[in-house]
């Protein structure tokens, strides 16, 4: 895995923990091109659990006890969600998935289903391209699709679409995200995800267009700024990339994003 590919995986993890009008014929042609490339170029990222500090392990143990002893489902699903996200933060994927499913076992309400689905989507993002990616995507859809059917929430539609991108029919997911953008051309979540997919499929000019629009709408969307810098690097536009990385280093409050930006600045120098 190249440095660029590794950083894309790391940034994907950052996005999770920090838990994104063309004529129809153009939409379909572009989606088809993206889908074909994504189907052909799927690589398994390297993913390792990080050691959980003792004080954090104690918090995890306390949350487990609260879940076991909990008599109030509303409290128990909150504890399960907190524990799942704690495991996700330390990349303990199996444990995080266990507690995402636990949420729905405790309470099958729409609120619990949404909570379980969003946590499972975060796990799916971190594991995207791995051996269990398809299963995690299917579980995400299991929880989120009924909620989307009843609410029409565009953010859920985008997330459901992203889970389809890693399947044998990625075009289904891409078109779902494009439908959101057709209804709301300024939906930054849809723009961002389409930009990310454009990078993965080698459509760098299209990625620049997506990320620039996200930044126009949300100037402090640091993830979009970083991805735009990476895209400029891939296009050989070093000065523009340097400007974006320096902007992150000087203005962002995220230590992780600043470290990644600094690594690219060292590469430029």
N, C-alpha and C positions, 0 to 999 in steps of 0.2 A: 504494500500500500504506500503510495507516494505521500509526501508531506501535505500536499494540497488535499488529498482524499482523507487523510487522518484528521486534519483540522476541520474539514466539513463534518466528520463524525462527531468530533468534540464539540463543535458549535451546536450540532443537533441536540447534544446532551444539555448544553447551556440553555437552549430554548425550552427544554422540558422542565428543568429545575426552576428556571425563572418563571415555573408555573405558578396569519397570517396569513369602444364597441366596433367589434369587427363583424362583418357580414358572416352569416352562418357557415358558408362554404369555407371561409378562411379559418374559422374556429375549428372546423372538423379536420381540415388539412394539417393545421399546426398541431392539433392534439394527436393526430395519427402519427405524425413524425416523432413527436415526443414519446408516444407510447411504444413505438417500434424500438427506439434507442434504449428506453428504460428496460424493456423486456430483454434486450440483448446484453445489457451491461449492468448486471446485478452482482455486487461484490459483498461478501460477508465482512462486516467491520470487526475489528478486534475489540472485545469488550471484556473488562475484568472488574470484579467487585473490588471496592476500596475498603480498607480496614476501618471498621467503625470504632471511634474513640470510646474509651470506657464510660465516660459520662453520657454519651449518646446511647450506648448499649443499655445503660440503666433506664433512660427514658423509654427505650423500646420495650424493655421488660415491664415497666409500669403500664404502658399502653396495652400490652398483651393482657395484663391482669385486669385492667379496666374493662376490656372487651369480654373476658371470661366471666367476670362478675356482674356485668352490666344487665340491668333489668329494663332499662329504657332504650328502645331501639334507636331513637333519635340520637342519643348520646353515643351509643355503641358504633353507629356508622361513622360518626365524626372521629372516634378513636381509631377505627379501622382505616379510615382515609388518611389520618395523620401518620399512622404506622406504615401504611403502604408507601406514602410519599417519603417517609424517612428512609425506608429501604431503597426506594428509587434513587434518592440523592446519593446513596453509597453504592449504586449500581448492583444491588442484590435483586436481580430481576425476578427470580422464582418466588422469593418472599414477597416482593411488591405485588406480583400477580396474584398470589394467594390471598392477600388482604383486599385487593380490588374485587375479587370474586366473593370474598367474605361479606363485603358491604351488601351485595345483592342477596346473599343468603340470609342476612339478618333482617333486611327490609326490602320488599319488592316495589316500593312506591316509586313514583316518577323521580322524586328528588334523589332517592338512593340509586336508582338506575343511572341517572345523570352523573352522580358522583363516581359511581363505579366505572362508567364509560370514559369519563375524562381522565381518571387515574390510569385506566387500561390503555388509553390512547398515548399517555405520556410514556408508559412502558413500551408500547409499540414503537414509538419514535426512537427511543434509545436502542431498541433491538432491531430496527429496520434493516433488512438484508440478512439477518441471522437465520439460523435453522428453525426457530420457533416464531418467526415473523408472521407467517400466514395464520397460525393459530391465534396469536395476539390480535391481529387485525380482525379476525372473525369474531373474537370475543368483544372487541370494541364495538363492532357493528351490532352484535347481539344486544348490547346495552343501549347504544345511542340511536339506532334506527327507529325503535318505537317512540322514543322521545321526540325525534325530529318529525315523525309522522304526525304527532299531536300538536307540536309547537311551531314547526316550520322554521326553527332557528337556523339562520344561515351559517353560523359558526360550526354547528354540529354537522351540517351538510358538507362543509369543507373538510372536517376531520374524517367523516365517513369516506369521502372521496379519496383522501390521502391513503386510507387503508386499502383501497382497491388498486392503487398505483403499483403496489408490489405483487399483485396477483398476475395470473395469465391474461387478464383483460384490463390492463392499466388505463386504456382509453375511457372506460366507464367512469373511473375516478376523476380523470382529467376533465372530462365533459361536465361532471357534477360541479367542479370548482369553477369552470368557465360559466356555467349557468348562474352561479352566485354573482359573478362579476358582470354578467349581462344585466342582471336586475339592479346591481349597485356597483357601477364602475369605480367607485372610490372605496370599495371594501378592501382594507389594507391586509387583512388576513389572507384573502384570496390572492391578491397581488403578490404578497410575499411568498406564498407557497408555490405559485406558478413560476416565480423567479427562481426559487430553489430547484424546482423540477427542470427549468431551462438550463441551469448549471449542470445538473446531472446528465442531461441529454446533449450537452455540448452546444446549446443554442445561446451563446454568450451575449450576443447583441440583444436578444429578446430578454435575457436576464437583466441587463443594464436598464432596459426600458421599464421593467417591472419594479426594480428596486428604486430607481430614481423617482417613480411616481409615489411609492410608499413614503420616501423621504420628503417629497413635496407636501404630502398630506400630514406626515408625522416626522418633523425634523429630528426629534430625539429618539427615533426608532433605531437603536444602536445595532441591533442584529442586522437590519437592512443596510446600514452604513458599512458594517463589516463585510457582508456578502457582496456589496457593490465594489468595495475595495478588492476583494478576491477576484471578482469578475474582471475588473480592470487589469489585474495582474495577468490573468489568463489571456487577455486580449493584447498584452504587451504594452498597455497604456500605463507605464510606470508612474509618471508624474501624478496622474489622476488617482491612482491607487495610493500613492504616498500621502496625498492630501487627505484621503478618507481615513487611513490608519492613524495619521497624526491627530486628526480631529477626535478620534476615539480615545487616544492616549491622553489628550489634553482636556477633554470634556466629559467622558463617560465616567460613571460611578461604579462600573462593573470591573472588578479586578481581573476576572477571567478573560473578558473581552479585551481588556487593555493588554494583558499578557500575550494573547494571540496576535493582536495588532502589532505589538512590539516585535514579535518574532518575524513578522513579515517585513517590518522596517529594517531589521537587521539583514534580512535576505536581500532587500533592495540595495542597501549600502554595500 
